[in-house]
Structures are given as structure tokens and as C-alpha cells.
Amino acid sequence: GVEDTMAGKLDELSIELLACIMSNPELRQLLCRVESILYDGASKASSLVNGWSDKSSDRGLLSVVELLGGSAVASMPLDDAQIQLLGDLSRLRPNFAEAWLTAPQSASSSVSEQLVISKPSLTITPNDFTTGTRKTPPCEVEEAILSSASSLISGHLESTRLLALSRLILVVGSPQGQGNHVLVKRSALRSVLYFTALSWAIHQTTSTGKHRTVLEEHLSQEVTGVSSFHPGMAAALPLAETFVASAFRYYANETLGGDALSNLIFSPSREPRVTLRLLAPLVEYASQSIEPTAEGGIRQKRRKIAAECLLTEAAAIAKHAGTATANETSPGTLWSVASKLLLVTLGSMDDASQISNLIQRVRVLERHLNPIEGSMTHLPLSCGVVLDAIWDAISSITSSREMTEEIPTLWSIAFQTSMLGHLWDEALRACVHNPLADRKKSDLKRLILGMVEAAALGKIVDMSLTVNDLSASMLGDPEVIAEGTTTTGVDLFDLAAKIIEEAAYEQASVSLGSETDESAFKDRPNYWGCLYTLHASRGNWRQAAYAMDMCGKATANSVSLSNSAPQKPIVLCKAASKKIMDDACLSAQACVHAVSLTDKASHRYLLPTGNNQDNIPSESRLLTEEDLERRAARALALRMYFMDEYSPDSVDDILKSTSRDTIDSLAMLGYYDQAIAVASGVSSKRKGLPGGVDLFDDALKYILCTYLVPASINSRVTIGGGRG
């Protein structure tokens, strides 16, 4: 018809314009620049990731094309018919323009012959060139067919790409075409970007690890199991035409990828990176012939597939964060684009359908958090995208009052997502707003303990200072609730202190078990230390001292439980033993330090805890500041003794040693100052021995006679105290 004739004439003019450009060195350089932008954008899916159509980011490409086309038209001799044809460019109907610009073949036979583009037979199948029984062909035959078919496909797609590029230059670049409707330019861009991406995609290495391209892998599946091959091109031609026809049908919106091509090239589960590049121009510059009237339509399905591919690529980039190049898009950006693609914005949707779509978006995004979980560099940003989707869903449900039963689940997902990304403020918000009291209580406990395990002590302190009006029901204590505290609320500080203390007692009641290596001890949460920090931040020095007092007792109790097990006692590695001694010494030093900071001197003591919870041994008498100082001095001496290479390996034996044994052990290894300090502390505590002999004098005589005097009169003294 008339339109086919006009389309053919426009193609002929486009090819002449391209030939004029190729003959001019300066214009050829501009053409190379255009193709560089196209291939770079296709290889990165930039049109979709960077939102070319929404942000007018495609102006960089279009401005170069305008310069190229304008210069080419100015230098090309035109006859009257061509001038008239150029004049008609600005009056093209959008429907005709889209049909012409998106056609993979030309209506002009001369253009088809010049570019060697033939219309593929859509009825050919791989079985049309086979006869006989199906079996695996010889490797050399298969490789020859794959090579021939790949060459045919590559040449055909390159010719189609050049045709699309020449059309873009004519429509956008010629002065007469610059007045075209924006939809015409979008159609031209979609066509050239798709065929550029397809030309790029077929040369990419497959993810199967077979050292083949994705095209060769796809074709190998088509020829496997077939015998009686015709030699050379006779066998490769049907394969090539079938592939090209499938690619054209996918581009022409006739399929979503349900034919053989989707098994590999357009399969997001097998080649998501390639699929994303092919979908990018089709999603960003969606065809106007597809009416976005249904949520289940082809446009929405393609958007969902593209979103899945974006999330998969984000996980791959995050996994190799240490080796990522500067040109790679950040996972956070990919997540943001994917979230927008998953959102269906149709004016005809009712409230229930919109809410259903918002909830489905949350579920898809949440499912893709698991592959990215190991990268804390990118995980918070990804979790932030999920949380934004959750807030949108909750806001929509609240305003429409539809599907309100989903609110508790959404708040729970928000809490889990926030915990995964260490977004503590958002986690607290999700915990407080959850309407289910039991879940609110359990989530708050998980939040506090999760912050301790993540060593976010500063954040716990900040929260305890700023959040001071939570429902008393979060304590989960019926007696507290009955007393009417629900009207005034409770302080987060009180809740955090209670939760951490309970976890500390629970941890102390468990023997060290298999945690005998350095990594296990390093990863154990320091609940007592966190409790100390929490009380110290409020200036509650006596409570801080109690926390450190219990820390020391719990450390000794864990070692004791491990060695009292019926089975063979656990042998701790050197690093684990050192960690235990460090904790014992630090707790004693911190305890006396905290007590010394108490304002009133008369309050500088510790009462018996009266809490034998989990069988942790406790003092049966009051501990004064002097008692705590003596205990700190002994703990420091024991740590120094443990660090000596001649000390015993058993930490439990060192911690349980009596004062006499401690003094003897220290003196034997030459730690005379420490031995005397321990003796002095014991002496002042016991106020002498029966018979009027002071323990300090007795210990000093023992050290002098047993170790110092022999050492001064002999050249060498053994570890046991005898002469060498």
C-alpha cells in the first residue's frame, strides 16, 4: 500500500544518508561516537537504570545524532523527491512512524539486498533439516553447525542494527525530522537500542562455564539429539532463521519469551544479565501499541522480569564488592529502579488491587535480600528500599482501610528487614507500631540483643537517652501492667537493662561447650560489658559496678562448668584462655573503678546480690571499696602470672587457686612485687593469724627464704626452688 511505499522510500533515504556519513571521515568519527554511546548504554542497560526517558538523559545521545544527521543532510545532494520526503518527516503519524521504525525488515527490496536482510521464514523449525533417528551428533559436526549459524545470525542482526541506526539518524538528525513527535523519537530509540543490545548479547559468555557464548549454548541445545545433518549452510540456515524470527517476535511484542528463545537468551533464571540488557529499551521506551490496561499485561510482566534481573545483578555486584569496577552501577541504585518497576500505576485500579500490588512488591524485594545479606556495605541501602515499599503499603492500607489484616505482617517484615540492615531506628519504629502485643515484646528483645551482638553500644545509649515513653505492655509483666504504669509509659533504658541482664544470666549458665577456639570467643556477645556501659551512661555507678562484679563471677562460673562436665574436661586454646583471663581482670578493675566514682563515700560498697540465678556463685557478705581493690590487685597479678610461658595451661586452676598458692606461684616465677601485693591484701583482710603472727610477715619470710635468698647465693635456681 501507500504506507509500505513510503516506508520503503524512507529506508532508501536513510541508507543513502548512512552511506554519505561513511564516506566522510569527519562524519565517520561522529558516527563512531554515536555507536560508542549506544554500545555502552546497551552493555549497562543505562536506558533503564538511569531512566533516560524520564530524566531526559537520552539528550546526550540525541544531540550527537542531531549534529551527525544535520551535517550529513547538508552535505548530501538531494533530488526533488527526496526533499519532499524530508518535508513529510515532520508530519508522520505516530502509529505509522512506530510501525516503520520498529520493523526489523525493510519494505524496500533494494535496501534489503544492500544490507543482505531477508525476511525469515516463521514456519521453519529445527526438525525441518533433519531426518532419521534422533541421536547426539559428532562434536566436529555440531561445532561446524554452531559456527555457521552464529555467523549467519551475527551478520543478520548487524544489518538490522544498521537499518535501525540509519532510521534514527534520519528521524532525529535531519532538520526536517527534528520537529517529530516525541513518540516517534522514542520508537526510533527503542529499535536501535534493542538491536544494539541483541548484537551485544549474542557475543557474551554463557554462565554455564562451557566457554561458549550464550548464542552458541542456545543453538547447541537445538541441534543436540539430531542426526542426518546436511553439511555446511544447509544445516545452519534453519537454525539461524528460527533464532532471528524468535528475536523479532519478542521485539514486536508478539511474545513475552514463550518460544525456544526464552529457554536461554531471555531466561532471567539462566542468563539474567543478558535478559536485563535486552529488556531495558523495551521497558524504558515501551511501545504505544501495548495498552497498559491490565496488571497482567505484557508491559507489566516485562517490568516485573526486568526488576527481578536488576535485583539479581545487584546481588552479584554486592558479592564481588571488593573487585567491583568504578563503572558498575551501585546495588542501591539497581534496587531503587527495581522497586519502581514493580509498582503498577494504572488509573483503573481499585484500592484493593493497588494494595495487593504494593504487598507483592514488598514480597519480591524481601525475597532478594537473602543473596545480598553478606555485604554490609550495600545491605543497608537495599533494606532501605524495602522499608520504603513497606511504608507505602502500610500508608495505603491505613488511608483506604482495605486489607487491614496485613498490617501486623508488614510491620514484622519491616522489623526483620531493619534488623538485617542494622537500621536500628527503623527497627524500633516497626517494633513499637506492631499492633500485636506478644510480637511487640519479642521484637523488642530481639532488637536490644541484636544491637549488643552487633556491638552497637553507642546506638543503645543514644536510644536510651531519647526514647522514654514506651508502653508498659512491652515489658510483658502482668504485675507491672496492673500497677497502672501503662498510662505513663516506661523508659527504654529500663527495658534494655532488663533484657540485657536476663541474656547475661542465661549466657553465664551455659558452659563453654565447643566454643574453644578464638573465633567463637571473639563472637560471643559481651552482655555484662554492655550493661556496664548502659548504667555508666546514666551515671549509675553502683549498678555499673554490680554488672562488672557479675561479669567476673560469670566468667569464672563458665570455666568451672566446662571442667566439671562428666565427660573429658574441655581444653581451651591459648587465645581462648587469654580472653577469659582478660575478662576476669577487666571486670575486677572496672568494678572498683565504678565504685570509686560513686558520689558519697559511704555508698562505695556492694551488697550480696541475693540472686543465685542459674547457680552463679555470689558473695555472702558486703564488699567494701577496699575489698574490691584487693580483688582487683589479685586479678591483675593472676593475669600477669598466666601470661608467663611457665604458667599452667588450666585457667580454672589459676582462678580457683588459694591465696597461699597464688603467692607461691607468683614468687616462684619471679613476680615478687605481685606476690607481696597479694599477701598484703590478704593480711589486711584477715588482720593477722592466730598466735600473733601477721600473714604478711609470714608470706614475706617465705618469699625471702625460699626464693630471694637462694637466688642471691646461687648462680642458678630452678623453677621448683632448688639449686641448679
Secondary structure, DSSP 8 states (H G I E B T S, - for coil): -HHHHHHHHHHHHHHHHHHHHHH-HHHHHHHHHHHHHHHHHHHHTHHHHTTHHHHTTTHHHHHHHHHHHHHHHHHS---HHHHHHHHHHTT--HHHHHHHHT-SS-S-HHHHHHHT-----TT--GGGG--S------HHHHHHHHHHHHHHHHHHHHHHHHHHHHHHIIIIISTTGGGS-HHHHHHHHHHHHHHHHHHHHTTSB-TTSSS-BHHHHHHHHHHTT--S--STHHHHHHHHHHHHHHHHHHHTTS-SS-SGGGGTTT-TTT-HHHHHHHHHHHHHT--TTS----TTSHHHHHHHHHHHHHHHHHHHHHHTGGG--TTS--HHHHHHHHHHHT----TT--HHHHHHHHHHHHHHHHHTTGGGTT-TTTHHHHHHHHHHHHHHHHHHHHHHT-SGGGHHHHHHHHHHHHHHTT-HHHHHHHHHH-S-HHHHHHHHHHHHHHHHHTT-HHHHHHHHHH---B-GGGG--HHHHHTTTTTT-B-HHHHHHHHHHHHHHHHHTS--TT--SHHHHHHS--HHHHHHHHHHHTT-HHHHHHHHHHHHHHHHHHHHHHHTSSS------HHHHHHHHHHHHHHHHHHHHHHHT-SSGGG-EE------GGG----SS-EEHHHHHHHHHHHHHHHHHHHSTTS-S-HHHHHH--HHHHHHHHHHTT-HHHHHHHHHHHHHHHTS-TTS--HHHHHHHHHIIIIIHHHHHSS-B-TTSSB-
